[in-house]
Amino acid sequence: MRKFILGYLLPRIGQYFMVIFLGVTLTFIIPRFSPNDPVERQVSQIMMSGSQVSPEAIEHLREALTEMYGLSGSPWQQYWAFWGRLLRGDLGPSLSTFPTPVTKLIADAMPWTLGLLLTAVLISWLLGNLLGGLAGYYTESRIMRAIDVLSQAVRPIPYYIMALVLLAVFAYYIPLFPFSGAYPPGTHVEWSLSFILTVVRHSILPALSLILVGIGGWFIGMRALASNIVSEDYVVYVENAGLPERTIVFNYVIRNALLPQITGLALQLGLIFNGALIMEVVFGYPGMGTLTLQAVMANDYTLIMGITIFSIIGVATSVLILDLIYPLFDPRVRHQ
Amino acid sequence: MQPYKYSRRAFLAQLGLVTAGGVLAACAQPAAGPAATTGQQAAPAAGAGAAEVAPGVPRTETLILENPTGRVVPADDFNRWRPGIQSASTGLQQLALDALWYIDPDAGIDGVWDNSLAAEKPIYNEDFTQMTVKLRQGIYWSDGVEFTADDLIYTVDIQKNTPGLAYSGQFAKYVDHMEKPDDYTVVFHLTEPNSRFHGLFTVRWSACFMMPKHIFEQQEDVVAFTFNPPVSLGPYVLKDFDPNGNWYLWERREDWERTTLARFGMPAPKYAMYVAPGPSDKKVMGQTSHDLDVIHDIAPEGMITLARTNPTSRGWFKSFPWAHPDPTLPSVIYNNEKPGLNNRDVRWALTLAIDIVRVAMASYRGAATISAIHVPPTGLYPQYYFDPLQDWLHDFTLDIGGEAYKPYDPDASLRIADEARKALGDMVPTDVNEIRKAIGYGWWKYDLDAAERLMLQAGCSRDANGMWLLPNGEPFKIALLAEGETRPVMNRGAAMIVENWKEFGIDASLDVRDNASRARLALLGEFDAEFGWTIETWGGHPDLFFFLESWHSDFYRPTGENAVGRNRMRWKHPELDRIIEAIQRLDFDDPKGIELGQEFIKLAAHEMPITPIMSYNVFSVCDEYYWEGFPTAENPYTNPVANWANTKYMFVKIRPKQQA
């Protein structure tokens, strides 16, 4: 146990914090290398809307905004102040929607993205791997071949093109689903069955655009892995031993082929914090994707940093959890 | 290994279902999709009235408009007086806020000038150091409090004394003190003569709107205050909004008669909903489904699709080019301090190397309204500036090698129409006057030979590959700053200008940047040329001071320092200063202002500090399925561009479509 803690657990936890520290530091630095200036952006916006633009008035405004946005002082001072706030759970105010806290914007958008993407990723992972495993074992099955061809065809389609196609077909030509949004106008967010059903109905097309393309990817990967495992000695052995096919497929082929796919899933789960940007824009979904786009378009340092920090922590945590639970899936790691 | 057998039957059954669904889908008619392209579409049937846009909100009583901001984050912030506010175009500035005066970019509902909260025009003393405002009586906030001089004084005072509010710098500079002779009169004592002080309170797109003193004075921090729900001074109140910022629903006030718009009648829609419809193709779907009455702007291709497939869609012009020309002038803005570009002959050479027909086709597929002169060809400017200057333009000459060269091409717009007709057929007008009105007058000749002679006259030369060199022998390079995905028409226009210049032998490149980068580089002068706008006018009023003020040399900042206002091209000229000072000494409505404006245009044409290209055309499309009477080129009582505060006038002029 001591060996496990010192040799396996602690180094990974240390690595986890180091990754977050470096990631957060880079997140602070990179926007400051950008030639954009959020203060100038606001100044030019204001100048667009009024006819009186004296140099004194503009300078006055520039100073006020720099102070308000917390951009005064040296980069070092800003950096330490940033860490001080971060450790207190404060990501500062958004610059483009000042003085709204970044944490509020993220908290409003995150549930929608998590709900949609978590569901879509898990469904596509489960279905893709199940079908891929079956296709890898039943190589002669015409049905599996058909699914293989479909997957090969669907896989290269960008999810946002799929989104537009689904939208045109199932919201416009056959109006089965709503055009956009997470719920209809006039509806209020509440914990009730009818609202949940409404949200589910609104999320079907966005989720489907991710699932259809996602399944293709997982299917192709799993099929290749399963095809290799089928010719392994232990599979041939249990076939000759007369074990039921269902047992062979699930306990010997899919289970062993699943290990790299679990790694892939962990990384994908980490990335869902970013949202599926274009899909959210197409469907008018109020998640992290549209928030990210708005932050980038508005050159909103603090919001970009907040979203990126969530993403860094998400990916790092996913990898850490994967590292910690991997021995449960892979006896070779346990043995080491 | 055996072939897989277990779920084939089930799979085939499901496949059959899916196939049947597909066949049905293929056979199904579009919900309300591409309609017949001829004939009248039926008005909403009586049964259509049962449709609701929200619980208890009938579709037939609701006008649905696009909010071009898209999804508003945060959704619950209505403090319009804080820079960076996202909710301005959610109906807030159009339906709930009000200003002292409005100048319409078109003809106006009752003339271009409207005394809105003010009972009359601003009254200046002789040396423009005092401005008196007489306020309209009997106007009430939606919570029952009367609007008085106290609100106006508070609005100015709180902004003057609160750094970080939108007008704080301007009021701090110009306002010495105010006095209130009575509840409906405010006298501004200015720190210096300023004949255009009222411009701060006059809506073009927006202005300094009035603040409710009784609400804001109770707040500890007026900058952080979100003003939710907004207390309205306009004819509508906020009924509901999406906490995720996708829609805002406004309801007509019970006491709408106590607002300034009541002078023109009752706003017809009981409800107005501003929505974020998404990308261009979704707007097309939304309008053909009659779920989106007013599109703010759409790609030219989207407009063409609507024109072909939805008989009730209506642009500003009945047919091509459809779009509403904003009083904004996209131009090639040269940095007049860069080598080569600091020479008038070179700037003129670059102008003559631009093929306006190809630029119009590339940017707007021909649906551009071109302008050879330095004001937009919109609103009432054709009669103020374009018509009176046609003879002068015909006779205007450049001196090229001692010869007088006439650069004006009066038929440029006709050639654009001919080119557009190849793709769009009889959608494109053939009548010369219609073409003039819609596509513009003339432009400068596309004449590479004259451009070459001007370059040589400026001391430039060509290298062995035919590329132009500066007089000092260095390659003449121009990177043209341009917008990217935010405005495809601007991006495509810039790309074509670069193409034109390359053909002429200029080492030109397209430098696409995000808006924030472009703004920063342009302000600092860290650019060769930019395709954007620095000229914006009132549209309905001839006064050019709106943009000219900051072109005075007092505002000049050299390259490397942030430009003040609109003089990003760093152009200085004593004659320009004289004109600006003369305009500033005149009353806003003095007809001499037009003469001085024409003098400015002649000077700018001679010097060509920037090359004017066209007005910024907005494809605002109104669907006449539920509502009719939208503003058009034939009935230009205001503009239909949904985020302009002036669109409030639309609400009293539109009417519900007659029910079948």
Interface residues (C-beta under 8 A of the other chain):
Chain A: S34 P35 N36 D37 P38 E40 R41 Q42 S44 Q45 I46 M47 M48 S49 G50 S51 Q52 V53 S54 P55 E56 A57 I58 E59 H60 L61 E63 A64 L65 E67 M68 L95 S96 T97 F98 P99 T100 K104 L105 D108 A109 W112 L134 Y137 Y138 T139 E140 S141 I143 M144 L164 L167 A168 V169 A171 Y172 Y173 I174 P175 F179 S180 G181 A182 P184 P185 G186 T187 H188 V189 V230 E239 E245 V281 V282 F283 G284 P286 T290 L291 Q294 V296 M297 A298 N299
Chain B: M1 Q2 P3 Y4 S7 R8 F11 L24 A25 A28 P30 A31 G33 E52 V53 A54 P55 G56 V57 G70 R71 V73 P74 D77 R82 P83 G84 Q86 P163 G164 A166 Y167 S168 G169 Q170 A172 K173 Y174 N194 R196 F197 G199 L200 R204 W205 S206 A207 C208 V223 A224 D240 D242 P243 N244 G245 N246 W247 L249 M273 V275 A276 P277 G278 P279 D281 K282 M285 G286 S289 D291 T486 D514 N515 A516 S517 A519 R520 L521 L523 E536 F545 F546 F547 E549 S550 F555 R557 N562 V564 G565 R566
